[in-house]
Each structure stands twice: as C-alpha cells, then as structure tokens.
Amino acid sequence: MQPTNFSIDTDRQARLDFGVRLHLTSGVMGNIVNMRCLLCFLLAAVTLTASAQWYDPGTRTSIPDNEWRQHSDQLGAMLALTSDPKKFVDEWYSTRESHVPRLHTTEKVKRGGIIGALIFFSGCGAGSDTCDATVDFKVLSPDGTVYGEHNGNSVWPQPSVKPTVVLLSQASLQIRIEPSDSLGTYEVLAEFRSPSAKSAFHLKQRFEVIP
C-alpha cells in the first residue's frame, strides 16, 4: 500500500443510518475497508508518527493534543464535524487509497440542517489481532442538558492494521437540527476507550445552531 493522505479544511484554526433518540444517527460502514496513511491535515497540518505523536510535517515540529485530537503511545484519535458526512464517507470508501479526500469541517448549522461527527484513529489493536475500542457519543444543548447520546459504538470491528495507518472509524454520528431546536452553541462529546491500550480519550467539538 502506498502512503496516501487526506486533508481537512476548517472554518477556524485548528451511513448509513440507524435511528437513535433525538435525531441522532449512528453509522457503520459494513465490512468495507479503506486504509490511508495520514501525511497531513490542512490548517493544523497534523499527522501521526509511528509513536502516534501529532506533528506538523511542514516544520517537522510536534503539535500538542487539544480538545479534538489526542494520543497516548501508539494510539491516536481525532473528532471532526462536517455538514456533509455522507459525501465524505462515500468518497473515502469509493476511491483509491492514492486519492486525497477533502473533509470540509464546520462550526455552524442552520435549523433544519444536519451535522455529522466522524472519528479518525490510528494504532488501535497494535500488537494484537483486533481493535477493542468503543466510542460513546453525547450531544449537549446550549443550556447544558443532554440533547441526545448513543453509547457503545464499536470503533473498528475488524483486524487491526499497522500503527502508522489512519482509519476512518466505522462509528459515526449524524445530528439533525429541528426547526424548534434552540439556537446557540452545542457540544459534541466522544469518549474513545481502548481497554487493551488502557487508554481513554475525551474528545470535544462545538457547533452553533443559527436561524
């Protein structure tokens, strides 16, 4: 497999549906596998080395973890929000690994629109046969109450791959904003846990619902 990459464009620095409460949708892409070695993200220009340290390939300097990207030893995970999750997932799984899919992230969504939460990860199951990680999704309303949640999503129910390969998790979340939903800032929380790696990441992203 030749090294490939994918890019993330963000507004700031920086699948298939199963019905879930409050218009939250979790997704699993069946048994299709598309593995890509992550060389760069636009903007933050982050990638994973074999030890799962985020770094900038342009300056070859390390980048610290933040709310939405974290790592521990060989395990790394990232949470990204996009207004068109189906388009990106379709491009990811339907194109050659040499193709560079572009993920357009977002911070805003209008009432009646949708926003998707995607998990990217690397190093899960390193040194073993399988990845045992799960993700719990939770969405908080502007007033801090739980808008919806979906727990126990399997990250990668397939044989593990070498640590330098970054995968799009088969667990995702789609949020549909109803016309009556509150305006303001929502939080998407993703708790990524790997018992075998004895690691847990608490990832967070925010988006604003506008008229």
N, C-alpha and C positions, 0 to 999 in steps of 0.2 A: 504494500500500500504506500503510495507516495504521500508525503506530508501535504496537507491542504489547510485552508483556513476559512473563517467566516468573519464578517465584520458586523459591528454594532454601531449604528448611528443613534445618538441620544439628543434629546431636547436640552439637556443640561450637561454639566460635567458628568463628568462622571468617569378526539379529534373527532376528533371523533367523540361524540358526546354521550355521557351518562348523566341522567338527571340527578341533580343534587339540590338541596334546600336553597331557597332564595336565589334562584337563577345562577347558582354556581355550578360549573360543569367541570368534572374531572375527565382526563383523557388518557387512553392507552392506545399506542400505535401497533398493536398486534405483535407479530414476530419479525417485522421488517427491521433491518439493521443498516445504519449508515454511520460509519465512524470517520471522524475528521481529526487530524492533529491540529490543534489550535495554535496558530502562529501569531495572530494579532486580533485585537479589537480596536476599531477606530475610536478616537477620542481618548479613552484611558489606555489604549494600546496594551492590553494585558494579555498574558499568556501563562501557561503552566510549564515549568521545567519538570524534569523527572522527579524532583523533590516537591513538586506542587507549590513552588513559590511563585506568586504573581510577579511579573516583571514587565518592563517596557522594552520591547525588542529594538526600538529605535535608539535608546540611550543605554540599553542593557543594564538598567538600574531596577532594583526591586520596587514594587508598589505595595504599600501596606493593605491589609484587609480593611474592609469597611462594612457597612450595613448589608450590602447585597452581594459581596463576594468574600469568601473566606476559605482558609485552607488549614490543614494540620497534617504534617508529614507528607505522605504521597496523596492524600485525599484533598480534593478541592471542589467547591460548589459555588454556583452563581445563580441569582434570581433576576430575571429580566421581565419587563412588562411591554406589551405591544398591543396596538389596536387591531392588528390583523394576524392573530396567531395561526389561523388555518393556512394563510398564504405562505408563511414562513415554514411551517411544518411540512406542507406539501412540497415546497422547494427543497427542503432538507432531505426528504426521503425519496424524491423522484429524480434527483440529479446525480451526476457522477461526483465522486469524492473530490475530484480536482476542481469542481465548481465552487465558487465562493458565494454562498447565500448571504444576503444582507438583511439584518434584523433592524427594522425601524422601531425604536422604542418610543414610548410616550409617557407624558405626565398628566395629560388631560383627556377627559372623555365627556361627551355630551350625554344628557339624558336620552335614553333610547339606544345608546351605543353599547359596544362591548369592549372589554379589555381582557387580554389573556396573560397569564403568568406562566413562564417557562423556566425550567430548571436545566442548567448545564452542569456537568460534573466530570471529574477525572479521578482515577486511582481507586475507585470503589472495587473491592474484592481483590486488590493487589496482594499477591502471594497466596491466593486461594482460588477456588474454582468458580465461585459465584459472588455477586454483589448482593449484600443483605440489607442495603439501606432502604429506608422508607422516608416519606415526606408527609408532614401534616400541614395542610393549608388552613389559614384563618384570615378572614377579612373583617376589619373593624370600621365601623361607621364614623363620621366626623365627631359624634358625641362620645366615642369610645366604646359603644356597645358592639356586640358581635353581630355583624351583618350576615355572616354565614361561615361555615367551616366544613372541611372534608379531610378526614384523618386516615392514616394507614395506607397511603398510596405507595406502591412498590416503585422504586426508582428505576431498576433495571433487572427484570426477572429473566435474565439470560446470562450465559457465561461471561465472566469478566474479561477485560482486554488490558493491554499493557498500559501502565500508568500515564504515559505521555499522550494518550488518545483522549480527546474531549468528546463526550457524547451529549446529545440532547436526550434528557430523561423522557421515559415513556409516561411519566406522570405530569400532568399539566392542569391548569385551572382556567376556566373561562367565566367571566363575570358579566352579566347583562344588567345594565343600569335601567331601571324602570322610570317612566315619566314622573312618578310620585316620590322617587327616592330623594333624599336630602342632598342639597348642594354642599360642597366643601371637600375637605381632604380625607381620603380613605387610606388605610394602611393594609398592605398585603404582607402577611407573615408566613414564612415557610420554615418549619423546623425539620432539618435534614439530619437523620440519625443513622449511624452505621455501627451496630453492636460489635462487629469483628474488629473494626478500627478503633473502637472505644472513643468515638468522636461524635459530636453533635454541633451543628451549625444553626444559628438562629438568624435567618436572613430576613431582610425587610426592604420593601419598596413602598412608595406612596404615589397616589394619583389623585387628581382633583376632578370632581364632577362639576361641570359648568352648564348653564342653561342651553 
